[in-house]
Amino acid sequence: MGDMRVHELAKEFGMENKEFLARLIDMKIPVKSHSSTLNDAFVARIRKQLEPELAEQAAAAEAERQAEAERKAVEERLQKEAIEAERRKAVKEERARRAKERAEKAELSAEPSPAGYDWPSRSSSPSPGWLTRRWTTCWRRRQSWPRPTEC
């Protein structure tokens, strides 16, 4: 396999160089810096001693990530529920407002007209836009008031 440098092994274990050097010195492995080389016997010894510790750290980190993901999912669900509740409340208020307007409109239409004048209903009168449309059509042709045969 060949010799490995301390910084390569530290990267493999996901540790900082200074922290890894301190661990190696505690394990009585002769190193001076992060660029020192380690032979295969020392690499095997380091892996044998550090694997269980790193496995525990990795399991704890994974559990923490999973708890964070669950917390985030619950938070998102609660946020969506709050938004949906606000939307439902707004829809309910809008429906109540429209019902109130319809009731007022029905109440006004049921009242007799002032001074006995009977207002024409909307459906019986010609559309109010017919005059405007004819004027607009002829205005585009730069004519003055159209006669019924024109346009």
OpenMM code with the backbone's topology and positions (N, CA, C; nanometers):
from openmm import Vec3, app, unit

residues = "MET GLY ASP MET ARG VAL HIS GLU LEU ALA LYS GLU PHE GLY MET GLU ASN LYS GLU PHE LEU ALA ARG LEU ILE ASP MET LYS ILE PRO VAL LYS SER HIS SER SER THR LEU ASN ASP ALA PHE VAL ALA ARG ILE ARG LYS GLN LEU GLU PRO GLU LEU ALA GLU GLN ALA ALA ALA ALA GLU ALA GLU ARG GLN ALA GLU ALA GLU ARG LYS ALA VAL GLU GLU ARG LEU GLN LYS GLU ALA ILE GLU ALA GLU ARG ARG LYS ALA VAL LYS GLU GLU ARG ALA ARG ARG ALA LYS GLU ARG ALA GLU LYS ALA GLU LEU SER ALA GLU PRO SER PRO ALA GLY TYR ASP TRP PRO SER ARG SER SER SER PRO SER PRO GLY TRP LEU THR ARG ARG TRP THR THR CYS TRP ARG ARG ARG GLN SER TRP PRO ARG PRO THR GLU CYS".split()
positions = [
    Vec3(0.0816, -0.1179, 0.0000),
    Vec3(0.0000, 0.0000, 0.0000),
    Vec3(0.0864, 0.1249, 0.0000),
    Vec3(0.1975, 0.1248, 0.0677),
    Vec3(0.2877, 0.2398, 0.0682),
    Vec3(0.2675, 0.3277, 0.1895),
    Vec3(0.3589, 0.4198, 0.2044),
    Vec3(0.3521, 0.5119, 0.3181),
    Vec3(0.2443, 0.6176, 0.2950),
    Vec3(0.1864, 0.6640, 0.4044),
    Vec3(0.0857, 0.7705, 0.3987),
    Vec3(0.1354, 0.8888, 0.4796),
    Vec3(0.0904, 1.0039, 0.4396),
    Vec3(0.1213, 1.1244, 0.5159),
    Vec3(0.0128, 1.1459, 0.6207),
    Vec3(0.0500, 1.2172, 0.7264),
    Vec3(-0.0409, 1.2406, 0.8375),
    Vec3(-0.1641, 1.3176, 0.7894),
    Vec3(-0.1455, 1.4186, 0.7054),
    Vec3(-0.2595, 1.4999, 0.6609),
    Vec3(-0.3564, 1.4189, 0.5753),
    Vec3(-0.3058, 1.3193, 0.5007),
    Vec3(-0.3941, 1.2332, 0.4214),
    Vec3(-0.4817, 1.1478, 0.5122),
    Vec3(-0.4212, 1.0928, 0.6166),
    Vec3(-0.4952, 1.0098, 0.7102),
    Vec3(-0.5954, 1.0940, 0.7905),
    Vec3(-0.5559, 1.2156, 0.8247),
    Vec3(-0.6470, 1.3054, 0.8970),
    Vec3(-0.7678, 1.3388, 0.8096),
    Vec3(-0.7416, 1.3600, 0.6822),
    Vec3(-0.8516, 1.3884, 0.5899),
    Vec3(-0.9435, 1.2672, 0.5775),
    Vec3(-0.8863, 1.1500, 0.5743),
    Vec3(-0.9648, 1.0270, 0.5657),
    Vec3(-1.0577, 1.0128, 0.6855),
    Vec3(-1.0099, 1.0495, 0.8046),
    Vec3(-1.0913, 1.0395, 0.9255),
    Vec3(-1.1773, 1.1638, 0.9481),
    Vec3(-1.1597, 1.2659, 0.8663),
    Vec3(-1.2403, 1.3875, 0.8786),
    Vec3(-1.2029, 1.4715, 0.9988),
    Vec3(-1.0757, 1.4762, 1.0305),
    Vec3(-1.0288, 1.5523, 1.1460),
    Vec3(-0.9340, 1.6627, 1.1003),
    Vec3(-0.9167, 1.7616, 1.1865),
    Vec3(-0.8194, 1.8667, 1.1605),
    Vec3(-0.6788, 1.8099, 1.1840),
    Vec3(-0.5799, 1.8674, 1.1149),
    Vec3(-0.4419, 1.8181, 1.1270),
    Vec3(-0.3890, 1.8292, 1.2698),
    Vec3(-0.4138, 1.9424, 1.3357),
    Vec3(-0.3626, 1.9613, 1.4723),
    Vec3(-0.4258, 1.8608, 1.5685),
    Vec3(-0.5549, 1.8401, 1.5551),
    Vec3(-0.6247, 1.7450, 1.6409),
    Vec3(-0.5712, 1.6038, 1.6164),
    Vec3(-0.5501, 1.5704, 1.4906),
    Vec3(-0.5004, 1.4370, 1.4568),
    Vec3(-0.3569, 1.4176, 1.5064),
    Vec3(-0.2735, 1.5210, 1.4951),
    Vec3(-0.1366, 1.5122, 1.5470),
    Vec3(-0.1380, 1.4889, 1.6978),
    Vec3(-0.2244, 1.5584, 1.7700),
    Vec3(-0.2335, 1.5393, 1.9152),
    Vec3(-0.2730, 1.3953, 1.9470),
    Vec3(-0.3655, 1.3390, 1.8726),
    Vec3(-0.4059, 1.1996, 1.8936),
    Vec3(-0.2881, 1.1042, 1.8687),
    Vec3(-0.2130, 1.1302, 1.7631),
    Vec3(-0.0990, 1.0426, 1.7310),
    Vec3(0.0075, 1.0502, 1.8400),
    Vec3(0.0319, 1.1683, 1.8918),
    Vec3(0.1308, 1.1824, 1.9991),
    Vec3(0.0826, 1.1098, 2.1240),
    Vec3(-0.0508, 1.1174, 2.1535),
    Vec3(-0.1059, 1.0431, 2.2680),
    Vec3(-0.0909, 0.8925, 2.2484),
    Vec3(-0.0930, 0.8468, 2.1225),
    Vec3(-0.0791, 0.7045, 2.0926),
    Vec3(0.0685, 0.6629, 2.0835),
    Vec3(0.1591, 0.7549, 2.1148),
    Vec3(0.3050, 0.7288, 2.1141),
    Vec3(0.3559, 0.6928, 1.9749),
    Vec3(0.3019, 0.7585, 1.8733),
    Vec3(0.3488, 0.7386, 1.7364),
    Vec3(0.4389, 0.8573, 1.7045),
    Vec3(0.5603, 0.8318, 1.6579),
    Vec3(0.6561, 0.9405, 1.6349),
    Vec3(0.6231, 1.0211, 1.5081),
    Vec3(0.5692, 1.1426, 1.5255),
    Vec3(0.5419, 1.2342, 1.4149),
    Vec3(0.5839, 1.3745, 1.4575),
    Vec3(0.6222, 1.4551, 1.3581),
    Vec3(0.6628, 1.5920, 1.3885),
    Vec3(0.5649, 1.6947, 1.3315),
    Vec3(0.5100, 1.6662, 1.2146),
    Vec3(0.4182, 1.7623, 1.1533),
    Vec3(0.3138, 1.6875, 1.0692),
    Vec3(0.2268, 1.7658, 1.0080),
    Vec3(0.1198, 1.7051, 0.9283),
    Vec3(0.1720, 1.6431, 0.7988),
    Vec3(0.2929, 1.6788, 0.7612),
    Vec3(0.3479, 1.6220, 0.6383),
    Vec3(0.4425, 1.5055, 0.6645),
    Vec3(0.4507, 1.4599, 0.7879),
    Vec3(0.5322, 1.3422, 0.8194),
    Vec3(0.4685, 1.2185, 0.7563),
    Vec3(0.5536, 1.1207, 0.7237),
    Vec3(0.5014, 0.9976, 0.6639),
    Vec3(0.4864, 0.8907, 0.7706),
    Vec3(0.3890, 0.8066, 0.7492),
    Vec3(0.3639, 0.6957, 0.8405),
    Vec3(0.3729, 0.5668, 0.7608),
    Vec3(0.4452, 0.4677, 0.8161),
    Vec3(0.4534, 0.3407, 0.7433),
    Vec3(0.3256, 0.2603, 0.7660),
    Vec3(0.3137, 0.1493, 0.6963),
    Vec3(0.1915, 0.0698, 0.6983),
    Vec3(0.1562, 0.0162, 0.8370),
    Vec3(0.2562, -0.0181, 0.9172),
    Vec3(0.2296, -0.0722, 1.0513),
    Vec3(0.1621, 0.0349, 1.1381),
    Vec3(0.2135, 0.1589, 1.1322),
    Vec3(0.1536, 0.2679, 1.2101),
    Vec3(0.0120, 0.3014, 1.1590),
    Vec3(-0.0071, 0.2990, 1.0266),
    Vec3(-0.1386, 0.3294, 0.9687),
    Vec3(-0.2411, 0.2255, 1.0148),
    Vec3(-0.2017, 0.0983, 1.0153),
    Vec3(-0.2930, -0.0080, 1.0597),
    Vec3(-0.3269, 0.0094, 1.2079),
    Vec3(-0.2271, 0.0422, 1.2887),
    Vec3(-0.2482, 0.0630, 1.4319),
    Vec3(-0.3416, 0.1815, 1.4570),
    Vec3(-0.3205, 0.2899, 1.3832),
    Vec3(-0.4053, 0.4095, 1.3977),
    Vec3(-0.5492, 0.3764, 1.3596),
    Vec3(-0.5662, 0.3110, 1.2464),
    Vec3(-0.7021, 0.2760, 1.2022),
    Vec3(-0.7709, 0.1845, 1.3026),
    Vec3(-0.6964, 0.0897, 1.3588),
    Vec3(-0.7541, -0.0042, 1.4548),
    Vec3(-0.8013, 0.0682, 1.5808),
    Vec3(-0.7255, 0.1676, 1.6269),
    Vec3(-0.7615, 0.2377, 1.7498),
    Vec3(-0.8658, 0.3477, 1.7276),
    Vec3(-0.8648, 0.4133, 1.6122),
    Vec3(-0.9538, 0.5270, 1.5910),
    Vec3(-1.0876, 0.4901, 1.5267),
    Vec3(-1.0960, 0.3761, 1.4609),
    Vec3(-1.2204, 0.3383, 1.3942),
    Vec3(-1.3410, 0.3341, 1.4894),
    Vec3(-1.3316, 0.2680, 1.6064),
    Vec3(-1.4491, 0.2653, 1.6951),
    Vec3(-1.4927, 0.4049, 1.7410),
    Vec3(-1.3960, 0.4894, 1.7758),
    Vec3(-1.4289, 0.6247, 1.8194),
    Vec3(-1.4963, 0.7036, 1.7069),
    Vec3(-1.4411, 0.6918, 1.5885),
    Vec3(-1.4966, 0.7649, 1.4760),
    Vec3(-1.6327, 0.7097, 1.4343),
    Vec3(-1.6525, 0.5805, 1.4512),
    Vec3(-1.7827, 0.5220, 1.4208),
    Vec3(-1.8885, 0.5770, 1.5162),
    Vec3(-1.8522, 0.5905, 1.6444),
    Vec3(-1.9443, 0.6480, 1.7428),
    Vec3(-1.9760, 0.7932, 1.7076),
    Vec3(-1.8729, 0.8694, 1.6710),
    Vec3(-1.8936, 1.0093, 1.6339),
    Vec3(-1.9811, 1.0196, 1.5091),
    Vec3(-1.9576, 0.9313, 1.4134),
    Vec3(-2.0373, 0.9336, 1.2904),
    Vec3(-2.1829, 0.8971, 1.3204),
    Vec3(-2.2037, 0.7993, 1.4087),
    Vec3(-2.3402, 0.7605, 1.4452),
    Vec3(-2.4105, 0.8754, 1.5167),
    Vec3(-2.3387, 0.9430, 1.6057),
    Vec3(-2.3980, 1.0563, 1.6768),
    Vec3(-2.4308, 1.1694, 1.5783),
    Vec3(-2.3409, 1.1942, 1.4855),
    Vec3(-2.3655, 1.2994, 1.3859),
    Vec3(-2.4841, 1.2629, 1.2972),
    Vec3(-2.4950, 1.1365, 1.2592),
    Vec3(-2.6077, 1.0913, 1.1762),
    Vec3(-2.7390, 1.1036, 1.2521),
    Vec3(-2.7379, 1.0666, 1.3805),
    Vec3(-2.8588, 1.0800, 1.4620),
    Vec3(-2.8985, 1.2267, 1.4741),
    Vec3(-2.7998, 1.3127, 1.4896),
    Vec3(-2.8272, 1.4568, 1.4986),
    Vec3(-2.8845, 1.5097, 1.3672),
    Vec3(-2.8289, 1.4675, 1.2553),
    Vec3(-2.8812, 1.5090, 1.1249),
    Vec3(-3.0241, 1.4596, 1.1048),
    Vec3(-3.0493, 1.3361, 1.1463),
    Vec3(-3.1833, 1.2802, 1.1314),
    Vec3(-3.2834, 1.3546, 1.2202),
    Vec3(-3.2442, 1.3866, 1.3428),
    Vec3(-3.3316, 1.4626, 1.4320),
    Vec3(-3.3585, 1.6011, 1.3745),
    Vec3(-3.2571, 1.6629, 1.3173),
    Vec3(-3.2728, 1.7948, 1.2548),
    Vec3(-3.3676, 1.7872, 1.1349),
    Vec3(-3.3549, 1.6815, 1.0549),
    Vec3(-3.4425, 1.6655, 0.9395),
    Vec3(-3.5876, 1.6445, 0.9846),
    Vec3(-3.6083, 1.5655, 1.0897),
    Vec3(-3.7432, 1.5441, 1.1421),
    Vec3(-3.8015, 1.6736, 1.1966),
    Vec3(-3.7200, 1.7502, 1.2689),
    Vec3(-3.7656, 1.8772, 1.3239),
    Vec3(-3.8028, 1.9734, 1.2123),
    Vec3(-3.7218, 1.9743, 1.1090),
    Vec3(-3.7489, 2.0619, 0.9955),
    Vec3(-3.8778, 2.0200, 0.9238),
    Vec3(-3.8991, 1.8898, 0.9091),
    Vec3(-4.0210, 1.8407, 0.8442),
    Vec3(-4.1448, 1.8787, 0.9255),
    Vec3(-4.1360, 1.8659, 1.0578),
    Vec3(-4.2482, 1.9032, 1.1437),
    Vec3(-4.2740, 2.0532, 1.1331),
    Vec3(-4.1668, 2.1312, 1.1322),
    Vec3(-4.1801, 2.2769, 1.1211),
    Vec3(-4.2456, 2.3157, 0.9884),
    Vec3(-4.2047, 2.2533, 0.8798),
    Vec3(-4.2635, 2.2815, 0.7490),
    Vec3(-4.4115, 2.2423, 0.7458),
    Vec3(-4.4440, 2.1268, 0.8055),
    Vec3(-4.5830, 2.0826, 0.8092),
    Vec3(-4.6686, 2.1809, 0.8879),
    Vec3(-4.6177, 2.2254, 1.0018),
    Vec3(-4.6925, 2.3225, 1.0817),
    Vec3(-4.7104, 2.4546, 1.0073),
    Vec3(-4.6061, 2.4951, 0.9363),
    Vec3(-4.6140, 2.6190, 0.8594),
    Vec3(-4.7188, 2.6052, 0.7474),
    Vec3(-4.7200, 2.4925, 0.6781),
    Vec3(-4.8188, 2.4694, 0.5730),
    Vec3(-4.9599, 2.4672, 0.6307),
    Vec3(-4.9759, 2.4047, 0.7467),
    Vec3(-5.1074, 2.4010, 0.8105),
    Vec3(-5.1529, 2.5416, 0.8486),
    Vec3(-5.0603, 2.6237, 0.8983),
    Vec3(-5.0955, 2.7609, 0.9354),
    Vec3(-5.1362, 2.8410, 0.8124),
    Vec3(-5.0644, 2.8234, 0.7031),
    Vec3(-5.0981, 2.8937, 0.5792),
    Vec3(-5.2354, 2.8486, 0.5296),
    Vec3(-5.2609, 2.7187, 0.5356),
    Vec3(-5.3903, 2.6661, 0.4912),
    Vec3(-5.5028, 2.7184, 0.5798),
    Vec3(-5.4792, 2.7276, 0.7106),
    Vec3(-5.5813, 2.7803, 0.8013),
    Vec3(-5.6094, 2.9274, 0.7704),
    Vec3(-5.5043, 3.0047, 0.7422),
    Vec3(-5.5233, 3.1453, 0.7054),
    Vec3(-5.6029, 3.1567, 0.5758),
    Vec3(-5.5717, 3.0721, 0.4802),
    Vec3(-5.6427, 3.0754, 0.3527),
    Vec3(-5.7902, 3.0409, 0.3727),
    Vec3(-5.8168, 2.9377, 0.4520),
    Vec3(-5.9558, 2.8997, 0.4793),
    Vec3(-6.0305, 3.0127, 0.5488),
    Vec3(-5.9638, 3.0775, 0.6434),
    Vec3(-6.0261, 3.1893, 0.7144),
    Vec3(-6.0577, 3.3024, 0.6174),
    Vec3(-5.9639, 3.3339, 0.5273),
    Vec3(-5.9861, 3.4402, 0.4290),
    Vec3(-6.1016, 3.4048, 0.3355),
    Vec3(-6.1087, 3.2789, 0.2931),
    Vec3(-6.2177, 3.2348, 0.2049),
    Vec3(-6.3509, 3.2470, 0.2780),
    Vec3(-6.3535, 3.2070, 0.4033),
    Vec3(-6.4763, 3.2145, 0.4821),
    Vec3(-6.5213, 3.3598, 0.4984),
    Vec3(-6.4261, 3.4491, 0.5276),
    Vec3(-6.4592, 3.5911, 0.5404),
    Vec3(-6.5092, 3.6488, 0.4082),
    Vec3(-6.4447, 3.6093, 0.2994),
    Vec3(-6.4863, 3.6584, 0.1670),
    Vec3(-6.6272, 3.6101, 0.1337),
    Vec3(-6.6572, 3.4862, 0.1631),
    Vec3(-6.7914, 3.4336, 0.1380),
    Vec3(-6.8950, 3.5074, 0.2219),
    Vec3(-6.8609, 3.5347, 0.3477),
    Vec3(-6.9539, 3.6079, 0.4347),
    Vec3(-6.9763, 3.7494, 0.3812),
    Vec3(-6.8683, 3.8134, 0.3363),
    Vec3(-6.8800, 3.9488, 0.2813),
    Vec3(-6.9680, 3.9491, 0.1573),
    Vec3(-6.9484, 3.8520, 0.0693),
    Vec3(-7.0285, 3.8444, -0.0533),
    Vec3(-7.1754, 3.8145, -0.0222),
    Vec3(-7.1985, 3.7284, 0.0753),
    Vec3(-7.3369, 3.6982, 0.1144),
    Vec3(-7.4039, 3.8239, 0.1696),
    Vec3(-7.3294, 3.8998, 0.2472),
    Vec3(-7.3829, 4.0242, 0.3021),
    Vec3(-7.4154, 4.1226, 0.1901),
    Vec3(-7.3248, 4.1335, 0.0921),
    Vec3(-7.3499, 4.2228, -0.0224),
    Vec3(-7.4733, 4.1775, -0.1006),
    Vec3(-7.4867, 4.0465, -0.1235),
    Vec3(-7.6037, 3.9953, -0.1948),
    Vec3(-7.7326, 4.0252, -0.1190),
    Vec3(-7.7263, 4.0104, 0.0126),
    Vec3(-7.8453, 4.0376, 0.0942),
    Vec3(-7.8815, 4.1859, 0.0864),
    Vec3(-7.7804, 4.2733, 0.0928),
    Vec3(-7.8065, 4.4175, 0.0814),
    Vec3(-7.8628, 4.4517, -0.0558),
    Vec3(-7.8074, 4.3906, -0.1590),
    Vec3(-7.8547, 4.4156, -0.2954),
    Vec3(-7.9993, 4.3686, -0.3115),
    Vec3(-8.0300, 4.2517, -0.2567),
    Vec3(-8.1663, 4.1998, -0.2641),
    Vec3(-8.2616, 4.2898, -0.1856),
    Vec3(-8.2149, 4.3411, -0.0733),
    Vec3(-8.2956, 4.4300, 0.0088),
    Vec3(-8.3240, 4.5604, -0.0646),
    Vec3(-8.2225, 4.6136, -0.1350),
    Vec3(-8.2408, 4.7367, -0.2114),
    Vec3(-8.3336, 4.7153, -0.3302),
    Vec3(-8.3225, 4.6022, -0.3959),
    Vec3(-8.4080, 4.5773, -0.5120),
    Vec3(-8.5528, 4.5530, -0.4713),
    Vec3(-8.5745, 4.5102, -0.3478),
    Vec3(-8.7097, 4.4856, -0.3002),
    Vec3(-8.7805, 4.6158, -0.2625),
    Vec3(-8.7044, 4.7201, -0.2323),
    Vec3(-8.7637, 4.8484, -0.1950),
    Vec3(-8.8225, 4.9161, -0.3188),
    Vec3(-8.9306, 4.9922, -0.3014),
    Vec3(-8.9871, 5.0634, -0.4170),
    Vec3(-8.8936, 5.1757, -0.4609),
    Vec3(-8.9006, 5.2098, -0.5877),
    Vec3(-8.8156, 5.3147, -0.6425),
    Vec3(-8.8569, 5.4505, -0.5863),
    Vec3(-8.7630, 5.5433, -0.5737),
    Vec3(-8.7979, 5.6747, -0.5214),
    Vec3(-8.8883, 5.7497, -0.6185),
    Vec3(-8.9844, 5.8234, -0.5673),
    Vec3(-9.0775, 5.9069, -0.6433),
    Vec3(-9.1543, 5.8269, -0.7470),
    Vec3(-9.1719, 5.6990, -0.7253),
    Vec3(-9.2507, 5.6178, -0.8145),
    Vec3(-9.1854, 5.5889, -0.9482),
    Vec3(-9.0576, 5.6221, -0.9659),
    Vec3(-8.9906, 5.5972, -1.0932),
    Vec3(-8.9488, 5.4522, -1.0973),
    Vec3(-8.9792, 5.3853, -1.2042),
    Vec3(-8.9419, 5.2459, -1.2195),
    Vec3(-8.8161, 5.2390, -1.3047),
    Vec3(-8.7062, 5.2024, -1.2473),
    Vec3(-8.5794, 5.1933, -1.3198),
    Vec3(-8.5853, 5.0740, -1.4142),
    Vec3(-8.5320, 5.0882, -1.5342),
    Vec3(-8.5320, 4.9733, -1.6251),
    Vec3(-8.4349, 4.8674, -1.5756),
    Vec3(-8.4695, 4.7458, -1.5984),
    Vec3(-8.3789, 4.6388, -1.5572),
    Vec3(-8.2634, 4.6315, -1.6567),
    Vec3(-8.1599, 4.5739, -1.6153),
    Vec3(-8.0395, 4.5674, -1.6977),
    Vec3(-8.0627, 4.4827, -1.8223),
    Vec3(-8.1391, 4.3765, -1.8105),
    Vec3(-8.1579, 4.2859, -1.9232),
    Vec3(-8.2505, 4.3445, -2.0295),
    Vec3(-8.3417, 4.4350, -1.9910),
    Vec3(-8.4364, 4.4866, -2.0893),
    Vec3(-8.3778, 4.6007, -2.1718),
    Vec3(-8.2772, 4.6698, -2.1211),
    Vec3(-8.2205, 4.7815, -2.1959),
    Vec3(-8.1086, 4.7322, -2.2871),
    Vec3(-8.0840, 4.8038, -2.3957),
    Vec3(-7.9726, 4.7639, -2.4813),
    Vec3(-7.8408, 4.7823, -2.4068),
    Vec3(-7.7414, 4.7133, -2.4523),
    Vec3(-7.6137, 4.7230, -2.3825),
    Vec3(-7.5618, 4.8658, -2.3915),
    Vec3(-7.5042, 4.9190, -2.2836),
    Vec3(-7.4594, 5.0577, -2.2849),
    Vec3(-7.3398, 5.0795, -2.3758),
    Vec3(-7.2760, 4.9756, -2.4208),
    Vec3(-7.1567, 4.9946, -2.5010),
    Vec3(-7.1825, 5.0049, -2.6496),
    Vec3(-7.3062, 4.9868, -2.6927),
    Vec3(-7.3293, 4.9860, -2.8375),
    Vec3(-7.2961, 5.1197, -2.8995),
    Vec3(-7.3304, 5.2300, -2.8301),
    Vec3(-7.3016, 5.3621, -2.8831),
    Vec3(-7.1514, 5.3873, -2.8833),
    Vec3(-7.0879, 5.3509, -2.7769),
    Vec3(-6.9433, 5.3698, -2.7655),
    Vec3(-6.8706, 5.2894, -2.8714),
    Vec3(-6.9140, 5.1665, -2.8919),
    Vec3(-6.8465, 5.0838, -2.9914),
    Vec3(-6.8601, 5.1447, -3.1306),
    Vec3(-6.9797, 5.1930, -3.1637),
    Vec3(-6.9981, 5.2512, -3.2976),
    Vec3(-6.9144, 5.3774, -3.3108),
    Vec3(-6.9119, 5.4576, -3.2054),
    Vec3(-6.8338, 5.5821, -3.2108),
    Vec3(-6.6862, 5.5491, -3.2245),
    Vec3(-6.6388, 5.4529, -3.1501),
    Vec3(-6.4987, 5.4147, -3.1540),
    Vec3(-6.4627, 5.3626, -3.2919),
    Vec3(-6.5473, 5.2812, -3.3485),
    Vec3(-6.5186, 5.2263, -3.4799),
    Vec3(-6.5036, 5.3380, -3.5818),
    Vec3(-6.5987, 5.4314, -3.5812),
    Vec3(-6.5922, 5.5394, -3.6787),
    Vec3(-6.4863, 5.6417, -3.6424),
    Vec3(-6.4579, 5.6584, -3.5154),
    Vec3(-6.3540, 5.7531, -3.4746),
    Vec3(-6.2196, 5.7091, -3.5290),
    Vec3(-6.1987, 5.5780, -3.5356),
    Vec3(-6.0738, 5.5283, -3.5909),
    Vec3(-6.0620, 5.5617, -3.7384),
    Vec3(-6.1752, 5.5775, -3.8040),
    Vec3(-6.1729, 5.6164, -3.9451),
    Vec3(-6.1716, 5.7683, -3.9592),
    Vec3(-6.1646, 5.8389, -3.8460),
    Vec3(-6.1611, 5.9851, -3.8407),
    Vec3(-6.2866, 6.0488, -3.9004),
    Vec3(-6.3987, 5.9900, -3.8733),
    Vec3(-6.5260, 6.0496, -3.9148),
    Vec3(-6.5911, 6.1104, -3.7934),
    Vec3(-6.6793, 6.2026, -3.8170),
    Vec3(-6.7527, 6.2581, -3.7059),
    Vec3(-6.8645, 6.1604, -3.6694),
    Vec3(-6.9713, 6.2071, -3.6159),
    Vec3(-7.0776, 6.1200, -3.5658),
    Vec3(-7.1295, 6.0277, -3.6782),
    Vec3(-7.1392, 5.8988, -3.6528),
    Vec3(-7.1806, 5.8063, -3.7605),
    Vec3(-7.3304, 5.8086, -3.7820),
    Vec3(-7.3648, 5.7900, -3.9034),
    Vec3(-7.5055, 5.7706, -3.9358),
    Vec3(-7.5347, 5.6210, -3.9253),
    Vec3(-7.6604, 5.5821, -3.9089),
    Vec3(-7.6909, 5.4398, -3.8907),
    Vec3(-7.6459, 5.3521, -4.0065),
    Vec3(-7.6349, 5.4052, -4.1253),
    Vec3(-7.5933, 5.3236, -4.2381),
    Vec3(-7.4425, 5.3096, -4.2459),
    Vec3(-7.3672, 5.3961, -4.1812),
    Vec3(-7.2207, 5.3895, -4.1833),
    Vec3(-7.1704, 5.2918, -4.0793),
    Vec3(-7.0434, 5.2658, -4.0886),
    Vec3(-6.9700, 5.1784, -3.9951),
    Vec3(-7.0229, 5.0396, -4.0075),
] * unit.nanometer
topology = app.Topology()
chain = topology.addChain("A")
for resn in residues:
    res = topology.addResidue(resn, chain)
    for name in ("N", "CA", "C"):
        topology.addAtom(name, app.Element.getBySymbol(name[0]), res)
